[in-house]
């Protein structure tokens, strides 16, 4: 269904003297896979910025999964209504399992979207 995004990690070791002597507007930068990191000074502060492109990709994958799950759920709901009209009854266990699966998917997608909004 969704492909696994490999973990990317960036580490930098910068001496304090190097940071103190860093010219205004200059920065230390490093990239590894989808991960990027940048360190610079701003007045008396050290500013560290890190990003990972794969997070947006994960959010998009989960959003697509969420939409397709909602469509499947709607199809199942319509099918259930048709069966009920014909006199067939659905089982409470199936309904519980479907509701639990939909809740997990929606919760995961919402969590990823909120984390992305806060970090990005």
Beta strands, then each sheet from edge to edge (+ up, - down):
strand 1: 28-32
strand 2: 35-42
strand 3: 45-52
sheet 1: 1+ 2- 3+
end
